[in-house]
């Protein structure tokens, strides 16, 4: 299993566009990616335009399929354009 949390900020003037893209991409992921266990965006409380996405995949192949999906190619690049700076990805492992 591959699980991570990505944290990032959105440009204030791009927030509405970002949220529209989040809705479209999330719907496509949930409808078309059986290997995606979790894919959920969150609004962070520590920043006025701070967001995070929690992603979990059954394995590396499922994450690769997500990254190469047509809907990701359509919605991913414009989402990246909405970001203000870099994003930080934190990988998580289950506690056994």
N, C-alpha and C positions, 0 to 999 in steps of 0.2 A: 504494500500500500504506500502511496505517496500523498502526503498531506502537508499543506502549508497555508500560511496567512500572509498576504501581501498588504502592506500599508502604504498609503500615498495621499497626496493632496491634489485637489482639482483647482484649476484656474477659476476664480470667482465668476468671471463672465462666461464660462463654459459649463457651469454646473447643470443647467437645464438640459443642455445637449448631452452631457455625460449621463445623466439619469435616464434619458430616453434610450440611449445606446445600451445601458445596463439592462433595462427592461427587455429590449429586443434580443440581446445576446443571451441573457439568462433563460428566456423562453426557449430559444433554439437549443441551448445546451441541454436543458431538461427534457426536451422532446426527442433529441437525436443522439445522445451520448450515454448508452447503458453502462459504460465503464466509469462514468463520473458519479461518484457516491455523494458528494456535496459540492455545491457551487452557489454560494450565497454572498451578496454584497451587504456591507454594513456601513452605517454612518458612525464615525468616531466621535466621541464626546470631547476629545482634547483639542480639537481644531475646528473652526467654523466651516471649512470645506475639506475636512479630512474624511477619508473613506478607507475601507479595507475589504478584501475579498478572501473568503475561506474556501479553499479548494481541496478536494480529496478524490483520488483516483484509485481504481483497483490495482493498477500496476503502471510501469513505465509506458507500456504500449497504449494504455488508455489516455495517459497524459499527452503522449505524442499524437494520438488521434484527435484530441481536443485542440491542440496547437495547429493542426493541419486541416481542421474542419472548414468547409466553405463559409459557414456563418462566422467563424472566428476571423477568417481573412476579410470578411465584409465589415464587421463591427469593431474588431480589435484595433486596427490602425487609427480610426478616428477617435477611439477612446483614449489611446496613447497621446494624441494631439491635445486632449483636454487636461492632461496631467500637468501639474505645476512642480517641476523637478523630477527627481528619480523616485522609484518605488523601492521599498525594502521587503524582501521575501524572507520569511522565517519558516524553516522546515520543522515539522513536528513529528515525533515518533510516539507511538502508544506506550504507555507505562504498563509493563507486564506484571 
